[in-house]
């Protein structure tokens, strides 16, 4: 029989709300975008923000890192960046006559990988292990990164000169891929008003500690997902494997990621249980970058987001009674 873990979901939701309010002082008119960033944080996943220059990709990442009293590092990805510039390097110490490990910027709670597709594939691949296993292996020695650990990467999909598209294995490491989009009129007026005295980021201060974030992450792992919810999730993922418009469907890793995201989404609403709507809401942001369209669909200009949205729309959402 399924049982519900007991924890104070309301308290977690209130801390997350304070974090969202703080970030919204910088990112105007984008509550859903901030919510997706918090889903990544609480699910201890990674976020890929893909959009044109100047819409606030880097600002979102910096605002989130400033709002948490934890370590954060920014890596500006460039074509000449080396893997050791990201993960760290072992250097021989002449005084001690021993090799010493000097950790790279990836050893932080929040890592901003700015314009990640401007680095070479070799440098991009330096993130594969740490994003999946939260550790770096160098010279047969494994070094764990601090927890919580989240990578927020940005990339510009328009300017393709001097860029290296992320391979499927790299994309699969990100829990969510999303876009920022342009602000509406009211939001852009707020952005302009906020530039009068000092930059909005300079006014931000931390509202949660790294210890509080660890407690929030632990609470997410206790969120109850009933068998009916899990069945709906599996049927949704399975529908991608029989869809004629997709050349590469969602793998079991995608199923696990969707469940993790749905649990975090439930906590943001103050619930200790997952509903099918949590799964459906996050199906696009979590699954669309894990599939590949057929060549005919790519030539037709079809977007993977639209295919996932259609699959989710065609699949009936079950009613799953919840034990509270």
C-alpha positions in Angstrom: 0.0 0.0 0.0 1.3 3.5 -0.9 2.0 5.7 2.1 2.6 9.4 2.3 5.8 10.7 3.9 5.1 13.3 6.6 7.0 16.7 6.4 6.0 20.3 6.5 5.4 21.0 2.8 3.9 24.4 3.7 7.2 25.6 5.4 9.2 24.5 2.3 6.8 26.3 0.0 7.1 29.5 2.1 10.9 29.4 1.9 10.7 28.8 -1.9 8.2 31.7 -2.2 10.7 34.0 -0.5 13.4 32.9 -2.9 11.1 33.5 -5.9 10.1 36.9 -4.6 13.7 37.9 -4.3 14.6 36.8 -7.8 11.5 38.5 -9.2 13.0 41.8 -8.0 15.5 41.4 -10.9 13.5 39.2 -13.4 10.3 41.1 -14.1 7.1 39.6 -15.4 8.5 36.0 -15.6 7.0 34.1 -12.7 6.8 30.8 -14.6 10.4 31.0 -15.6 11.4 31.6 -12.0 9.2 28.7 -10.9 11.1 26.4 -13.4 14.4 27.6 -12.0 13.2 26.7 -8.5 12.0 23.3 -9.7 15.6 22.6 -10.8 17.0 23.8 -7.5 14.7 21.8 -5.3 15.0 18.7 -7.6 18.8 19.3 -7.5 18.7 19.2 -11.3 20.3 21.6 -13.9 18.8 24.3 -16.0 19.5 25.3 -19.6 18.3 28.7 -20.7 18.2 29.1 -24.4 17.3 32.5 -25.9 18.5 35.5 -27.8 20.9 38.0 -26.2 19.7 40.6 -23.8 16.5 39.0 -22.4 17.9 38.2 -18.9 19.4 34.7 -19.1 22.5 35.5 -17.2 20.6 37.9 -14.8 18.3 35.0 -13.8 21.2 32.8 -13.0 23.0 35.5 -11.0 19.9 36.5 -9.2 19.3 33.0 -8.0 22.9 32.5 -6.9 22.9 35.8 -5.0 19.6 34.9 -3.3 21.2 31.8 -1.7 23.9 32.2 1.0 26.1 29.7 -0.7 29.1 29.5 -3.0 28.7 30.4 -6.6 31.0 30.6 -9.6 30.6 31.9 -13.1 32.4 30.3 -16.1 32.5 32.3 -19.3 32.7 29.6 -22.0 34.9 30.5 -24.9 36.5 28.5 -27.7 39.9 28.4 -26.0 38.6 27.2 -22.6 40.2 24.0 -21.5 38.5 21.1 -19.4 41.0 21.8 -16.6 39.7 25.5 -16.5 36.4 24.0 -15.5 37.1 21.0 -13.3 40.5 21.9 -11.8 44.1 20.7 -12.2 46.7 18.7 -10.3 49.9 20.7 -9.7 53.2 19.4 -8.3 54.2 21.3 -5.2 58.0 21.8 -5.1 58.0 22.3 -1.3 56.0 19.3 -0.3 57.2 17.2 -3.2 53.6 16.1 -3.7 50.9 16.7 -6.2 48.1 18.9 -5.0 44.6 19.3 -6.5 43.5 22.8 -7.2 39.7 22.7 -7.7 38.1 24.6 -10.6 35.0 26.8 -10.6 32.7 23.8 -10.9 33.3 23.2 -7.1 30.5 25.5 -6.0 26.8 25.2 -5.0 25.6 27.3 -8.0 27.7 27.2 -11.2 26.8 29.6 -14.1 28.0 28.2 -17.4 27.6 31.3 -19.6 27.2 30.7 -23.3 28.1 27.0 -22.9 27.9 26.3 -26.6 30.9 28.5 -27.3 33.3 26.0 -25.8 34.7 23.0 -27.7 33.0 19.6 -27.3 36.0 18.4 -25.3 35.5 21.2 -22.7 31.7 20.7 -22.7 32.2 17.0 -21.9 34.1 18.0 -18.8 30.7 18.7 -17.2 29.2 15.3 -18.0 30.4 13.5 -14.9 29.9 16.3 -12.4 26.4 17.1 -13.7 25.3 13.4 -13.4 27.3 12.1 -10.4 28.2 15.3 -8.6 31.8 14.5 -8.5 35.0 15.1 -10.5 37.5 12.3 -11.2 41.1 13.4 -11.9 44.1 11.1 -12.0 42.0 8.2 -10.6 41.0 10.3 -7.5 37.3 11.3 -7.0 36.5 14.7 -5.6 32.8 15.4 -4.6 31.3 18.8 -5.2 29.4 20.6 -2.5 25.7 20.1 -2.0 23.3 21.4 -3.2 24.8 21.5 -6.6 23.1 23.1 -9.7 24.4 24.1 -13.0 22.6 27.0 -14.8 23.8 27.2 -18.4 22.9 29.7 -21.1 23.2 29.6 -24.8 22.3 31.8 -27.8 20.5 29.8 -30.5 20.6 32.6 -33.1 24.4 33.4 -33.5 25.8 30.0 -34.6 29.2 31.3 -35.8 31.9 29.9 -33.5 29.5 27.7 -31.5 29.4 23.9 -30.9 25.8 22.5 -30.5 25.4 20.5 -27.3 25.3 16.8 -28.0 22.4 14.6 -26.9 24.3 13.2 -23.9 25.0 16.7 -22.7 21.4 17.9 -23.2 20.2 14.9 -21.3 22.1 16.0 -18.2 19.8 19.1 -17.9 16.6 18.6 -16.0 14.9 21.5 -17.8 15.5 23.5 -20.9 13.5 26.7 -21.3 13.4 30.1 -22.9 13.1 33.6 -21.3 11.1 35.4 -24.0 10.6 39.1 -24.3 8.9 41.0 -21.4 5.5 42.5 -21.8 5.0 46.3 -21.7 4.4 46.5 -18.0 7.4 44.4 -17.1 9.7 46.3 -19.4 8.5 49.6 -17.8 9.5 48.1 -14.4 12.9 47.1 -15.8 13.6 50.7 -16.9 12.4 52.1 -13.6 14.8 49.8 -11.7 17.8 51.2 -13.5 17.5 54.7 -12.1 19.7 54.5 -9.0 21.6 51.2 -9.0 21.5 47.9 -10.8 18.8 45.6 -9.3 21.3 42.8 -8.7 23.3 45.1 -6.4 20.2 45.5 -4.2 19.8 41.7 -3.7 20.8 39.9 -0.6 20.5 36.2 0.4 17.1 35.1 1.7 17.9 31.4 2.3 21.1 29.5 3.4 22.7 26.5 1.8 21.6 24.5 4.8 17.9 25.5 4.2 18.2 24.5 0.5 19.6 21.1 1.6 16.5 20.6 3.8 14.2 21.7 0.9 15.9 19.2 -1.4 15.5 16.4 1.2 11.8 17.3 1.6 11.3 16.9 -2.2 12.6 13.4 -2.1 9.8 12.5 0.4 7.0 13.8 -1.7 4.5 11.0 -2.4 3.8 9.8 -5.9 0.9 7.4 -6.1 1.0 4.4 -8.3 -1.7 6.0 -10.6 0.6 9.0 -11.0 3.6 6.9 -11.9 1.5 4.9 -14.3 0.4 8.1 -16.1 4.0 9.3 -16.2 5.2 6.0 -17.8 2.4 6.0 -20.3 3.3 9.6 -21.3 6.9 8.7 -21.8 6.0 5.5 -23.6 3.9 7.5 -26.1 7.0 9.2 -27.3 8.4 5.8 -28.2 5.6 5.0 -30.6 5.3 8.5 -32.1 6.1 8.6 -35.8 7.3 12.2 -35.6 10.2 11.3 -33.3 13.4 9.6 -34.3 14.8 9.4 -30.8 12.2 9.1 -28.0 12.5 9.7 -24.2 14.8 7.3 -22.3 14.2 5.9 -18.7 16.4 8.7 -17.5 13.8 11.1 -18.8 11.1 9.3 -16.7 13.2 9.7 -13.6 13.8 13.3 -14.3 10.1 14.0 -14.9 9.2 12.4 -11.5 11.8 14.4 -9.7 10.6 17.6 -11.3 7.0 16.8 -10.5 7.8 16.2 -6.9 9.5 19.6 -6.7 6.6 21.2 -8.5 4.2 19.8 -5.9 6.3 21.2 -3.0 6.2 24.7 -4.6 2.4 24.4 -4.2 2.7 23.3 -0.6 1.7 19.7 -1.3 3.4 16.5 -0.1 1.9 14.5 -3.0 2.2 14.6 -6.8 -0.8 15.0 -9.1 -1.0 14.1 -12.8 -1.2 17.8 -13.5 2.3 18.2 -12.1 3.5 15.7 -14.5 1.7 17.2 -17.5 2.8 20.7 -16.7 6.4 19.8 -16.7 6.4 17.3 -19.6 7.4 20.0 -22.1 10.3 21.6 -20.2 11.7 18.3 -19.1 11.1 16.0 -22.1 11.3 18.2 -25.2 15.2 18.4 -25.2 15.5 14.6 -24.8 13.9 13.8 -28.1 15.0 14.1 -31.7 12.6 14.8 -34.5 12.6 12.8 -37.8 14.3 14.6 -40.7 10.9 15.3 -42.4 9.6 17.0 -39.2 12.8 19.1 -38.9 12.5 20.2 -42.5 8.9 21.2 -41.9 10.0 23.4 -39.0 8.3 21.3 -36.3 9.4 22.0 -32.7 10.0 19.2 -30.2 8.0 21.2 -27.7 4.9 21.1 -29.9 5.2 17.3 -30.3 5.4 16.7 -26.6 2.5 19.1 -26.0 0.4 17.2 -28.5 1.3 13.9 -26.8 0.3 15.2 -23.4 -2.9 16.7 -24.8 -3.9 13.4 -26.4 -3.3 11.3 -23.3 -6.2 11.4 -20.9 -5.3 12.7 -17.4 -6.5 10.2 -14.8 -8.1 11.1 -11.5 -5.8 9.8 -8.8 -7.2 9.8 -5.2 -4.6 11.1 -2.7 -4.1 10.0 0.8 -3.2 12.9 3.1 
